[in-house]
Amino acid sequence: MDHPLIDLINAKIRKAEAEGDFDNLEGAGKPLPKCDDPDNAVMHRILKDNGAVPEFVSLSRELAKLREELRETGDRTKRRQLVQDMSMLEAKIEIARKRG
């Protein structure tokens, strides 16, 4: 079954083609970039365009901040807590990497 708006969509495309809206587009005549995961290519592009990163990347950034904080503090209690937090983050990073 076709999408209920397929006729409208096709009419808009035909109109845009007739008006030259698709002429001289960036990358015209060049091969499409290689895609390792064509089924999810659009989703990956949307995530990338909006600054989304894999979980292990965001956790690694958080870990780097904790390491910097650890270098800057001399308070033993605070250092102990930071080391515990870092250990927990390292475990989370490993789990996130395994999930893919």
N, C-alpha and C positions, 0 to 999 in steps of 0.2 A: 504494500500500500504506500502510495506517495504521501509526502508531507502535505498537509492541507494548504500550505501557502506556496507550493512548488510552482504554480503558474505565475504568481506574483513575483517570486524570486527570479524565475527565468525571464520574465518581462523586464525586470530591472537590469538584469545582466545584459540582455539584448540592447536595451536603451543605452547603457553605459558604453558598450562596444561601438554602437553607431555614433555616439558622440565623441569617441576617441579617448575615453577615460582610461583605457588600458594601454594606450600607446606610450612608448618611451618610459616604461616603468623601470625603476632601478633593478639591475640584474637581468634585464631582458636579453635573451639570446645566450645566456650563460647557463651551465648545468646547475641543477639544484644541489645544495650542500648535502654531503653524505649524511644519512640518518641511520643510526644504529637501532632505533626503536620506533619505526614508523607508526605503530599503533598508538603511541603516546606522544608523538612529536608535538602536537599542538599544546597538550598539557604542559610538557617540558618548556616550550617556548613561553607560555603565559607565566609559568612560575619564574623562569629566568628574567623575563621582562619586568617582573614585579619584585625582584630582589630576594626571592625565596631560595633557600639553600637546604641541602640535606641536613637532617638532624645532627649527624656527627660533626658537621662543619660548625653549626651554631654552638654545639657543646664544646668543641675545641676552642672556639673564640672565648667562651666563658672561662675555660680552663686557663687560657693564656692570661686573662685578667686576674684570676686568682693567684697565678704564679707571680705576677708583677706585684700584687698586693703583699704576698708573702715576702718578697725581696725588700719591700719598703717598711715592714713592721718589725719591731723588736719585742713587742708584747708577747710573752710566751703563751698565754692563754689564747690570744688571737691567732698566733702561729699554729697552735695545735688544732684549732677549729678549721683553719684554712687547709691544713694538711688533710684532715678528715673530708672536707668538702671536695678537695682535689681528687682524693682517692675514689670518692663516690662518682665524680664526673668521669674519671678515667674508665670506670666500670660501665657507665652509661654509654660512653663513646664506643667501647668495644662491642656492646650489645647492638648499638645503632649501626655500626659497620657490618656486623654479621647479617643484620636484617636487609642490608642493601640500600 
